[in-house]
């Protein structure tokens, strides 16, 4: 597994049409150049040139129209969707953001039974339009139950919509804003379609100070007919959650893209800077920071590829992706933050220079763990799987191969009630993946897993601790490490990753497990028995200087000057 290098990447795992689209997208940004990208960022220029590119190449249409609705090459193929995510994150989060919120806006439409609206949406996509997801409100955030957007019946089969929405990306230009609210006289949840250019759509303000337009808007007696009703009742509720479930997966890949570009800038700068008669890349602590950043970034990418396979193969009888999706959003984005922080500690003041991509990365990488549900919300979701994951494995589930098929990920639009049945979702025995490699650090990590499992079995959280979010978040972090490592190992096996790289990755995994065990030990509410188990989890990785030096020289230093964005 390697890092994305836009100047050499050939996207051989994609079909020709998809491959050409990725390469054209890279060409667009490289032709625009880094200084123009940065200048647009500093001056908060609306990214109309990118939207024109999308229109010309029909990029959103090809990538975000399910098979059977658009042109023959259109399909909802997560393989190429994630490749596009990584590219957009690599060049600038604002470009990723307009794509992300368009996907959110499209989700309820593709999940609905309104075929007339779907066909209208196909045409709008082909015309290069963008979309928005009208869910959040100023006073309620994403609390759907508290929504104050009202759809009022007129008595003749039509409606009028009244209310405000807040934090709505693309809210200034969206051809369709999929808007969530309630039917006033019945209290039923409803999604309906509005146009941001309609006279009854009042654009109040952009609530952020960036290139993005994140709108506050108000509907004033906006006319709605059955043609604009996307879904109603339970279907509207499920559509909101299902859309967020598959769209939040994009955030991890966006974080991978940002951190990768930041890595190239950092290694290029450090390799040329000489201090105290020594190149920065020769200092011991800098080597450790680069190793930490590189292995965490490689692990992010490995997990993300493997989690994509699980999403593409999801079905009514195999919903393992519902664990890996929130992990992609929560775990991968937090790892991205850690990578950028480490790299910033290497390049220091250089990271704030106005001519660096890094200056944007510092700001943008922090957004991703905090979008589409906070880290805490996603961790609470993840915790619901812990019992089955550790204690009720189901090895009759299919072994998932790498999925490169040119097909629609149809189950994403046929999920049904995504808020039900989490306790019934089962997983393969995680030890199968952990036994595919036999390395010193991996074996220590397996010991830590067993100690954690013993903690859960013999000193698990009591009733009081289970409602103590602070306590449970630490437990969740420890569980997440195990599932994270499982998918990294599965991807390593599929891609013939060398044992030394696997062992180096589990160097930081051991330290992370030890960090969380120390936190658990120190919690005010942890019991003496829990503290004793926590101490058993505490371990130190095995240092192998030969392995470290080999990876540092052959994998990390070999990236010096391998990529720099056109100016």
C-alpha positions as CSV (number, residue, x, y, z in Angstrom):
1,X,0.0,0.0,0.0
2,X,1.4,3.4,-1.0
3,X,0.3,7.0,-0.7
4,X,-1.6,8.7,-3.5
5,X,0.8,10.6,-5.9
6,X,-1.5,12.4,-8.4
7,X,1.4,12.8,-10.9
8,X,2.0,9.0,-11.2
9,X,-1.3,7.5,-10.1
10,X,-2.9,5.5,-13.0
11,X,-6.1,4.2,-11.3
12,X,-5.6,0.8,-12.8
13,X,-8.3,-0.6,-10.5
14,X,-10.9,1.5,-12.3
15,X,-12.6,1.2,-15.7
16,X,-11.4,3.5,-18.5
17,X,-14.2,6.0,-18.2
18,X,-13.7,6.4,-14.4
19,X,-9.9,6.4,-14.8
20,X,-10.1,9.2,-17.3
21,X,-12.4,11.2,-15.0
22,X,-10.0,10.9,-12.1
23,X,-7.0,11.9,-14.3
24,X,-8.9,14.9,-15.7
25,X,-9.8,16.1,-12.2
26,X,-6.2,15.9,-11.2
27,X,-5.3,17.8,-14.4
28,X,-7.8,20.5,-13.6
29,X,-6.2,21.2,-10.2
30,X,-2.6,20.9,-11.5
31,X,-3.4,23.4,-14.3
32,X,-5.0,25.7,-11.8
33,X,-1.9,25.5,-9.7
34,X,-1.2,25.8,-6.0
35,X,-0.9,29.5,-5.8
36,X,-4.3,30.1,-7.4
37,X,-5.9,27.5,-5.2
38,X,-4.4,29.3,-2.2
39,X,-5.3,32.7,-3.4
40,X,-8.9,31.7,-3.9
41,X,-8.9,30.3,-0.4
42,X,-7.4,33.4,1.1
43,X,-9.9,35.7,-0.7
44,X,-12.9,33.3,-0.2
45,X,-13.6,33.1,-3.9
46,X,-16.6,30.9,-4.8
47,X,-15.3,27.9,-6.6
48,X,-17.2,28.5,-9.8
49,X,-14.3,27.2,-12.0
50,X,-14.5,23.8,-10.3
51,X,-18.3,23.7,-10.7
52,X,-17.8,24.5,-14.4
53,X,-15.4,21.7,-14.7
54,X,-17.9,19.3,-13.0
55,X,-20.5,20.5,-15.5
56,X,-18.2,20.0,-18.5
57,X,-17.1,16.5,-17.5
58,X,-20.5,15.6,-16.0
59,X,-18.5,14.4,-13.0
60,X,-21.3,14.5,-10.4
61,X,-23.7,13.1,-12.9
62,X,-21.5,10.1,-13.7
63,X,-20.5,9.4,-10.1
64,X,-23.7,10.1,-8.2
65,X,-26.5,8.8,-10.4
66,X,-27.6,5.3,-9.7
67,X,-27.5,2.8,-12.6
68,X,-30.6,2.9,-14.7
69,X,-31.3,6.6,-14.3
70,X,-28.6,8.4,-16.2
71,X,-26.2,7.7,-19.0
72,X,-24.8,4.2,-19.4
73,X,-21.6,5.0,-17.4
74,X,-23.5,6.5,-14.5
75,X,-23.7,4.3,-11.3
76,X,-23.2,4.6,-7.6
77,X,-19.9,2.8,-7.4
78,X,-18.2,3.5,-4.0
79,X,-14.8,2.4,-5.5
80,X,-14.6,5.4,-7.8
81,X,-16.6,7.7,-5.4
82,X,-13.8,7.2,-2.8
83,X,-11.1,7.8,-5.3
84,X,-12.8,11.1,-6.2
85,X,-13.1,11.9,-2.4
86,X,-9.4,11.4,-1.9
87,X,-8.5,13.6,-4.9
88,X,-10.7,16.5,-3.8
89,X,-9.4,16.3,-0.2
90,X,-5.9,16.3,-1.6
91,X,-6.4,19.6,-3.4
92,X,-8.7,21.5,-1.1
93,X,-11.5,20.7,1.3
94,X,-13.8,23.4,-0.2
95,X,-14.0,21.3,-3.4
96,X,-14.7,18.2,-1.4
97,X,-17.3,20.0,0.6
98,X,-19.5,21.0,-2.4
99,X,-19.4,17.4,-3.6
100,X,-20.1,16.1,-0.1
101,X,-23.2,18.2,0.5
102,X,-24.5,17.5,-3.0
103,X,-24.3,13.8,-2.2
104,X,-26.2,14.4,1.1
105,X,-28.9,16.3,-0.9
106,X,-29.2,13.5,-3.4
107,X,-29.5,10.8,-0.8
108,X,-33.1,11.3,0.2
109,X,-34.1,11.6,-3.5
110,X,-32.5,8.3,-4.5
111,X,-34.0,6.6,-1.4
112,X,-37.5,7.9,-2.2
113,X,-40.3,6.5,-4.4
114,X,-40.9,9.7,-6.2
115,X,-39.8,8.6,-9.7
116,X,-40.8,11.9,-11.3
117,X,-38.5,13.8,-9.0
118,X,-35.7,11.3,-9.6
119,X,-35.9,11.8,-13.3
120,X,-35.9,15.6,-12.8
121,X,-32.8,15.2,-10.6
122,X,-31.0,13.2,-13.4
123,X,-31.5,16.1,-15.8
124,X,-30.2,18.6,-13.2
125,X,-27.1,16.5,-12.5
126,X,-26.4,16.2,-16.2
127,X,-26.7,20.0,-16.4
128,X,-24.0,20.4,-13.8
129,X,-26.2,21.5,-10.9
130,X,-25.3,21.1,-7.2
131,X,-27.5,20.0,-4.3
132,X,-28.0,20.6,-0.6
133,X,-29.3,18.8,2.5
134,X,-31.7,20.9,4.5
135,X,-31.6,19.1,7.8
136,X,-29.9,21.2,10.5
137,X,-31.5,24.1,12.4
138,X,-29.9,26.8,14.5
139,X,-31.5,25.9,17.8
140,X,-31.7,22.1,17.3
141,X,-28.6,21.2,15.2
142,X,-29.3,17.7,13.7
143,X,-31.9,16.9,16.3
144,X,-34.6,15.7,13.9
145,X,-37.3,15.4,16.5
146,X,-36.9,19.1,17.4
147,X,-37.3,20.3,13.8
148,X,-39.4,23.4,13.5
149,X,-39.6,23.5,9.7
150,X,-43.3,23.1,9.0
151,X,-45.2,21.9,5.9
152,X,-48.7,23.3,6.1
153,X,-51.7,21.8,4.2
154,X,-53.6,24.2,2.1
155,X,-56.7,22.0,1.9
156,X,-56.5,21.5,-1.9
157,X,-53.8,18.8,-1.9
158,X,-51.0,21.4,-1.9
159,X,-48.8,22.8,0.9
160,X,-46.8,25.7,1.9
161,X,-43.5,25.4,3.8
162,X,-42.4,27.8,6.5
163,X,-39.3,27.8,8.7
164,X,-35.6,28.3,8.9
165,X,-32.6,26.1,8.3
166,X,-29.0,26.7,9.4
167,X,-25.6,25.3,8.4
168,X,-26.7,24.2,4.9
169,X,-23.8,23.8,2.5
170,X,-24.5,24.8,-1.1
171,X,-27.6,26.6,0.2
172,X,-26.8,29.6,-2.1
173,X,-26.8,27.7,-5.4
174,X,-28.5,24.3,-5.0
175,X,-31.0,23.3,-7.7
176,X,-32.7,21.1,-5.1
177,X,-32.4,21.5,-1.3
178,X,-33.8,18.2,0.2
179,X,-35.5,19.8,3.2
180,X,-36.5,18.0,6.4
181,X,-39.4,19.1,8.5
182,X,-42.8,18.1,9.8
183,X,-46.4,18.1,8.5
184,X,-47.8,20.7,10.9
185,X,-51.3,19.1,11.6
186,X,-50.1,15.5,11.9
187,X,-46.5,15.8,13.2
188,X,-45.3,13.4,10.5
189,X,-41.7,13.8,9.4
190,X,-41.3,14.8,5.8
191,X,-38.6,15.5,3.2
192,X,-39.5,17.9,0.4
193,X,-37.6,19.6,-2.5
194,X,-37.1,23.3,-2.8
195,X,-35.0,25.4,-5.2
196,X,-32.6,27.9,-3.7
197,X,-33.4,30.4,-6.5
198,X,-37.2,30.5,-5.8
199,X,-38.6,33.9,-4.7
200,X,-40.0,32.3,-1.5
201,X,-36.6,31.0,-0.5
202,X,-34.8,33.7,1.5
203,X,-31.1,33.4,1.7
204,X,-30.2,35.1,5.0
205,X,-26.4,34.7,5.3
206,X,-23.3,32.6,4.9
207,X,-22.5,31.5,8.4
208,X,-18.8,30.7,7.8
209,X,-15.8,32.7,6.7
210,X,-14.4,30.5,4.0
211,X,-14.9,29.7,0.3
212,X,-17.8,27.5,1.1
213,X,-21.3,28.9,1.3
214,X,-22.9,27.4,4.4
215,X,-26.3,29.0,4.4
216,X,-28.9,30.1,6.8
217,X,-32.1,30.3,4.8
218,X,-35.8,30.8,5.4
219,X,-38.8,29.5,3.6
220,X,-41.7,31.9,3.5
221,X,-44.9,30.2,2.4
222,X,-42.9,28.3,-0.1
223,X,-45.4,26.4,-2.4
224,X,-45.1,22.6,-2.4
225,X,-47.1,20.0,-4.3
226,X,-47.0,16.2,-4.3
227,X,-44.3,16.5,-7.0
228,X,-41.9,18.0,-4.5
229,X,-42.7,15.5,-1.6
230,X,-39.6,13.3,-1.4
231,X,-40.8,11.1,1.5
232,X,-43.1,11.2,4.5
233,X,-43.5,9.5,7.9
234,X,-41.1,6.7,8.8
235,X,-39.6,6.8,5.3
236,X,-38.5,10.4,5.8
237,X,-36.9,9.5,9.1
238,X,-35.1,6.5,7.7
239,X,-34.0,8.5,4.6
240,X,-32.2,11.1,6.8
241,X,-30.3,8.4,8.8
242,X,-29.5,6.3,5.8
243,X,-28.2,9.2,3.8
244,X,-25.9,10.3,6.7
245,X,-24.8,6.7,7.1
246,X,-23.3,6.3,3.6
247,X,-22.3,10.0,3.1
248,X,-20.2,10.2,6.3
249,X,-17.9,7.6,4.9
250,X,-16.6,10.3,2.6
251,X,-15.1,12.2,5.5
252,X,-12.4,9.6,6.1
253,X,-11.2,9.6,2.5
254,X,-11.2,13.4,2.5
255,X,-9.0,13.3,5.5
256,X,-6.6,10.8,3.8
257,X,-6.3,13.2,0.9
258,X,-5.5,16.2,3.1
259,X,-3.0,14.4,5.2
260,X,-1.2,12.9,2.1
261,X,-0.7,16.3,0.5
262,X,0.5,17.7,3.9
263,X,3.0,14.8,4.1
264,X,4.6,15.5,0.7
265,X,5.0,19.2,1.6
266,X,6.5,18.3,4.9
267,X,9.1,15.7,3.7
268,X,10.1,18.0,0.8
269,X,10.7,20.9,3.1
270,X,12.5,19.0,5.9
271,X,14.8,17.2,3.5
272,X,16.2,20.5,2.3
273,X,16.5,22.3,5.6
274,X,19.8,22.1,7.4
275,X,20.2,23.0,11.1
276,X,23.3,22.6,13.3
277,X,25.1,21.2,10.3
278,X,22.5,18.4,9.9
279,X,19.5,17.9,7.7
280,X,16.2,18.0,9.6
281,X,15.4,14.5,8.3
282,X,18.4,13.2,10.1
283,X,17.3,14.2,13.6
284,X,16.2,11.2,15.7
285,X,13.0,12.9,17.0
286,X,12.1,14.0,13.4
287,X,12.6,10.5,12.1
288,X,10.1,9.3,14.8
289,X,7.6,11.9,13.9
290,X,7.8,11.1,10.2
291,X,7.5,7.3,10.9
292,X,4.5,8.0,13.1
293,X,2.9,10.1,10.5
294,X,3.6,7.8,7.6
295,X,2.5,4.6,9.3
296,X,-0.7,6.2,10.6
297,X,-1.4,7.5,7.1
298,X,-0.8,4.2,5.5
299,X,-3.1,2.5,8.0
300,X,-5.8,5.1,7.4
301,X,-5.7,4.3,3.7
302,X,-5.6,0.6,4.2
303,X,-8.6,0.6,6.6
304,X,-10.5,2.9,4.2
305,X,-10.0,0.6,1.2
306,X,-11.1,-2.4,3.1
307,X,-14.1,-0.7,4.7
308,X,-15.2,0.3,1.1
309,X,-15.3,-3.4,0.2
310,X,-17.7,-4.0,3.1
311,X,-19.9,-1.1,2.1
312,X,-20.1,-2.3,-1.5
313,X,-21.1,-5.9,-0.5
314,X,-23.7,-4.9,2.2
315,X,-27.0,-6.7,2.2
316,X,-30.0,-7.4,4.5
317,X,-28.1,-10.3,5.9
318,X,-24.7,-8.7,6.1
319,X,-24.6,-5.2,7.6
320,X,-21.1,-5.2,9.0
321,X,-20.5,-1.9,7.2
322,X,-22.6,-0.2,9.9
323,X,-19.7,-0.6,12.2
324,X,-17.0,0.4,9.7
325,X,-18.9,3.4,8.4
326,X,-18.9,5.4,11.7
327,X,-15.3,4.3,12.2
328,X,-14.3,5.7,8.8
329,X,-15.9,9.0,9.8
330,X,-14.6,9.0,13.4
331,X,-11.4,7.0,13.6
332,X,-9.9,7.9,10.3
333,X,-10.6,11.6,10.5
334,X,-9.1,11.7,14.1
335,X,-6.0,9.9,12.8
336,X,-5.8,12.5,10.0
337,X,-5.7,15.2,12.7
338,X,-2.9,13.4,14.5
339,X,-0.9,13.0,11.3
340,X,-1.1,16.7,10.5
341,X,-0.2,17.7,14.1
342,X,2.9,15.5,13.9
343,X,3.9,16.9,10.6
344,X,3.3,20.5,11.8
345,X,5.7,19.7,14.7
346,X,8.3,18.9,12.1
347,X,7.9,21.9,9.8
348,X,6.9,24.3,12.6
349,X,6.4,27.9,11.3
350,X,6.7,26.8,7.7
351,X,3.2,25.3,8.1
352,X,1.7,28.7,8.5
353,X,3.2,30.3,5.4
354,X,0.7,31.6,3.0
355,X,2.2,29.8,0.0
356,X,1.8,26.3,1.5
357,X,-1.0,23.9,1.2
358,X,-0.2,23.0,4.8
359,X,-1.7,26.2,6.0
360,X,-5.1,25.1,4.7
361,X,-4.6,21.6,5.9
362,X,-4.1,22.7,9.6
363,X,-7.5,24.3,9.5
364,X,-9.4,21.9,7.3
365,X,-8.3,18.6,8.9
366,X,-10.0,19.7,12.1
367,X,-13.4,20.0,10.4
368,X,-13.8,16.4,9.4
369,X,-14.2,14.7,12.8
370,X,-16.8,17.3,13.6
371,X,-19.1,17.0,10.6
372,X,-21.9,14.6,10.0
373,X,-22.3,13.8,13.7
374,X,-19.6,14.5,16.3
375,X,-17.0,11.9,17.3
376,X,-19.0,11.2,20.4
377,X,-22.2,10.5,18.4
378,X,-20.4,8.0,16.2
379,X,-18.6,6.4,19.1
380,X,-21.9,5.8,20.8
381,X,-23.1,4.1,17.7
382,X,-20.0,2.0,17.4
383,X,-20.4,0.8,21.0
384,X,-23.6,-0.9,20.1
385,X,-21.7,-3.6,18.2
386,X,-19.1,-4.4,20.9
387,X,-20.8,-7.4,22.5
388,X,-21.5,-9.2,19.3
389,X,-18.1,-8.4,17.9
390,X,-16.2,-10.0,20.8
391,X,-18.5,-12.7,22.0
392,X,-20.8,-13.8,19.3
393,X,-18.8,-14.3,16.1
394,X,-20.6,-15.7,13.0
395,X,-18.1,-17.4,10.7
396,X,-20.8,-18.4,8.2
397,X,-20.7,-14.8,7.0
398,X,-19.1,-14.5,3.6
399,X,-15.4,-13.6,3.3
400,X,-15.3,-10.3,1.5
401,X,-12.9,-10.1,-1.5
402,X,-11.6,-6.9,-3.0
403,X,-14.6,-5.4,-4.9
404,X,-13.7,-3.8,-8.2
405,X,-16.9,-4.7,-10.0
406,X,-18.5,-2.0,-12.2
407,X,-21.9,-2.2,-10.5
408,X,-24.2,-0.1,-8.4
409,X,-24.0,-0.3,-4.6
410,X,-27.8,-0.8,-4.7
411,X,-28.2,-1.8,-1.0
412,X,-27.4,1.7,0.1
413,X,-30.7,2.8,-1.4
414,X,-32.6,-0.1,0.0
415,X,-31.5,-0.2,3.6
416,X,-35.0,0.1,5.1
417,X,-35.1,1.1,8.8
418,X,-31.4,1.7,9.5
419,X,-32.2,2.6,13.1
420,X,-33.4,-1.0,13.9
421,X,-31.7,-4.3,14.5
422,X,-28.1,-3.2,15.4
423,X,-28.0,-5.8,18.2
424,X,-28.6,-8.5,15.6
425,X,-25.6,-7.5,13.4
426,X,-22.8,-10.1,13.7
427,X,-19.2,-10.2,12.5
428,X,-16.5,-12.7,11.6
429,X,-14.2,-13.8,14.3
430,X,-11.6,-11.0,14.4
431,X,-8.9,-13.5,15.3
432,X,-9.0,-14.9,11.8
433,X,-7.5,-11.6,10.4
434,X,-5.1,-11.3,13.4
435,X,-3.7,-14.8,12.7
436,X,-2.7,-14.0,9.1
437,X,0.5,-12.4,10.2
438,X,3.0,-13.4,12.9
439,X,5.1,-10.4,14.0
440,X,6.5,-9.4,17.4
441,X,4.4,-6.2,17.8
442,X,1.2,-7.8,16.4
443,X,1.6,-10.6,18.9
444,X,1.8,-8.0,21.7
445,X,-1.3,-6.3,20.4
446,X,-3.1,-9.7,20.4
447,X,-2.2,-10.0,24.0
448,X,-3.7,-6.6,24.7
449,X,-6.9,-7.6,22.9
450,X,-7.2,-10.7,25.0
451,X,-6.7,-8.6,28.2
452,X,-9.4,-6.1,27.1
453,X,-11.8,-9.0,26.3
454,X,-11.2,-10.3,29.8
455,X,-12.0,-6.9,31.2
456,X,-15.3,-6.8,29.3
457,X,-16.1,-10.4,30.4
458,X,-15.2,-10.1,34.1
459,X,-15.3,-6.4,34.9
460,X,-17.4,-4.8,32.3
461,X,-19.2,-1.4,32.7
462,X,-21.9,-1.4,35.4
463,X,-25.2,0.4,35.0
464,X,-23.9,3.7,36.2
465,X,-20.8,3.5,34.0
466,X,-22.9,2.7,30.9
467,X,-24.5,6.1,31.1
468,X,-21.2,7.8,31.9
469,X,-20.3,9.0,28.4
470,X,-16.8,10.0,29.4
471,X,-16.1,6.5,30.7
472,X,-17.7,4.7,27.8
473,X,-15.9,6.8,25.2
474,X,-12.6,5.4,26.4
475,X,-14.0,1.9,26.3
476,X,-15.1,2.6,22.8
477,X,-11.7,3.8,21.7
478,X,-10.2,0.5,22.8
479,X,-12.8,-1.5,21.0
480,X,-12.4,0.6,17.9
481,X,-8.6,-0.2,17.8
482,X,-9.4,-3.9,17.5
483,X,-11.8,-3.5,14.6
484,X,-9.4,-0.9,13.0
485,X,-6.5,-3.4,13.2
486,X,-8.7,-6.2,11.8
487,X,-9.4,-4.3,8.5
488,X,-5.8,-3.1,8.3
489,X,-4.7,-6.7,8.4
490,X,-7.3,-7.9,5.9
491,X,-6.1,-5.2,3.5
492,X,-2.5,-6.0,4.2
493,X,-3.1,-9.6,3.2
494,X,-5.0,-8.7,0.1
495,X,-2.2,-6.3,-1.1
496,X,0.7,-8.5,0.0
497,X,2.0,-5.9,2.4
498,X,5.4,-6.7,3.9
499,X,5.6,-8.0,7.4
500,X,8.0,-5.2,8.5
501,X,5.4,-2.6,7.6
502,X,2.7,-4.5,9.4
503,X,4.9,-4.7,12.5
504,X,5.7,-1.0,12.4
505,X,2.0,-0.1,12.1
506,X,1.3,-2.1,15.2
507,X,4.0,-0.2,17.0
508,X,1.7,2.8,17.2
509,X,-1.3,0.6,17.7
510,X,0.2,-0.9,20.9
511,X,1.0,2.6,22.2
512,X,-2.5,3.8,21.5
513,X,-4.0,0.8,23.3
514,X,-1.7,1.5,26.3
515,X,-2.7,5.2,26.2
516,X,-6.4,4.3,26.5
517,X,-5.8,1.7,29.1
518,X,-4.1,4.3,31.2
519,X,-7.0,6.7,30.7
520,X,-9.4,3.9,31.8
521,X,-7.3,3.2,34.9
522,X,-7.4,6.9,35.8
523,X,-11.2,7.4,35.4
524,X,-12.8,8.6,38.6
525,X,-15.5,5.9,38.2
526,X,-13.2,2.9,37.3
527,X,-13.3,0.1,39.9
528,X,-10.3,-1.6,41.4
529,X,-11.0,-4.8,39.3
530,X,-11.2,-2.7,36.1
531,X,-7.9,-0.9,37.1
532,X,-6.2,-4.3,37.5
533,X,-7.4,-5.4,34.0
534,X,-6.3,-2.0,32.6
535,X,-2.8,-2.5,33.9
536,X,-2.6,-5.9,32.0
537,X,-3.4,-4.0,28.7
538,X,-0.4,-1.7,29.3
539,X,2.4,-2.8,27.0
540,X,5.4,-1.3,25.2
541,X,6.1,-2.1,21.5
542,X,9.3,-3.9,20.6
543,X,11.9,-1.7,19.0
544,X,13.5,-3.1,15.9
545,X,16.0,-0.5,14.7
546,X,16.9,-2.4,11.6
547,X,13.2,-2.5,10.6
548,X,12.7,1.2,11.5
549,X,15.7,2.3,9.4
550,X,14.7,0.2,6.4
551,X,11.2,1.7,6.3
552,X,12.5,5.2,6.9
553,X,15.1,5.0,4.2
554,X,13.2,2.9,1.6
555,X,9.6,4.1,2.1
556,X,9.7,7.6,3.7
557,X,12.9,9.3,2.4
558,X,12.2,7.8,-1.1
559,X,9.1,10.2,-1.2
560,X,11.3,13.3,-1.2
561,X,10.6,15.4,-4.3
562,X,8.3,12.7,-5.7
563,X,5.3,15.1,-5.6
564,X,5.0,18.8,-5.6
565,X,1.9,20.6,-6.9
566,X,2.3,22.8,-9.9
567,X,2.6,26.4,-8.9
